[in-house]
Amino acid sequence: MEEFLAQNLTAWIASLDGSEKVNFRGFGINALFTLGRTPLHLPFLHAAARFWNPVTHVFSFAGQEICPTFEDFRALMESERDEELLPQLNFGHAQSLGRMCGLSMRDARSLIYDGMLDISSLIDRFSDAGDRNHHHWQGFRRHALCLCILSHFLFVSGSGGSSVRLTEVAQGLKEGKSCIAMTLAETLMGLDAFYRHETTRLARSPLLLQVVDSCPAYSARGYFFRPRLVNALDEGWWSAWMCHLSADRIAWRCPWLSLPAMSYNIPRQTGIQLIGLTHCVFYFPFRIRRQFGHDQTCPPEGIEYPAAFPARGAQLARQATAWRMRELLAPAPTFSCTLSDECLDWLNEEAQTRPSLVPEASTSSGRGRRST
């Protein structure tokens, strides 16, 4: 069934003419037209997920730590939007779906069941171009296509369905907002759930996870046409390959990231708080300074890592302000591939003893570590 839906959505996208693609740019996710043609290599992704740490939110290969970042996802999506989407916790989803897709309330409700959206029916209703001069119909069709693309490429559900909350995301994109931070938040939580065997599906955005690599001059079109040098079919082969990676084979910084500043930290807190569809989650750039071209430093001893927690309406404005006020890390003048002895000791210690989850209010401890 999922393969059938993917084929129908691919056929819909392929049928779009030039003017339709231009008009769709208002949603800011046109890069997926090309990226979506990249086949997912699930054995590779499943093997990589074995090396994920759901507490510190890093992959660990050969003792080296690396994490997908906001900057990675933003570059992959070729997005320059600054205002981030926030979840609308009290939202009339059927009413919103009807309004954006030109459906009666009865028809809109028929597409929603138990909080899930019937993507198959949306494709059936809107994949036919209809009258291209009927501007209202074409506007409804663009909204429906946006919902289907979000469901298939950016917010893949671990349960196999599609959350009706994607109507909020589609509406926000149309208003000029960005879903990059939300996509990253959901992807981190998807990796957590897969690692802990809470789902057998790699959820949220496995496509962007797969595309994050050291492509010399990134563009969606350039990535799609880049030759694939390795195509092992077996997850065990990939896992063994990753186990035997040497430290000098680990890409700490994608060379296509040439940015004036990088998201680094929230003042006086351990990590960057990202707001997803329903939960807030953290990632911790102090663990991956090397990805930003800076020398790796050791964090304070006894540091505690806040766990994901439900997004609450009363706190969303404060959380959004914290995101906007986050510290930015300036570009590094040089890039070093050598870890200090202290950092090597720290990573070896971390490999042996993983930190534990703590309540949301907890942050780093006050104890310091030896200066580097």
Secondary structure, DSSP 8 states (H G I E B T S, - for coil): -HHHHHHHHHHHHHH--HHHHHHHGGGS-THHHHHTTS---HHHHHHHHTTEETTTTEEEETTEEE---HHHHHHHTT----SB----SS--HHHHHHHHHT--HHHHHHTEETTEE-HHHHHHHHSS---TT-HHHHHHHHHHHHHHHIIIII-B-TTSS-BTTHHHHHHHHHTT-B-HHHHHHHHHHHHHHHHTTS-SS--B-HHHHHH-S--SS--HHHHHTS--------HHHHHHHHHT--GGG---S-TT---S-EEEE-TTSSSEEEE-SSEEEEE-GGGGGGGGTS------TT--EE--EE--HHHHHHHHHHHHT-EEE---SS------HHHHHHHHHHHHS---EE-TT----S------
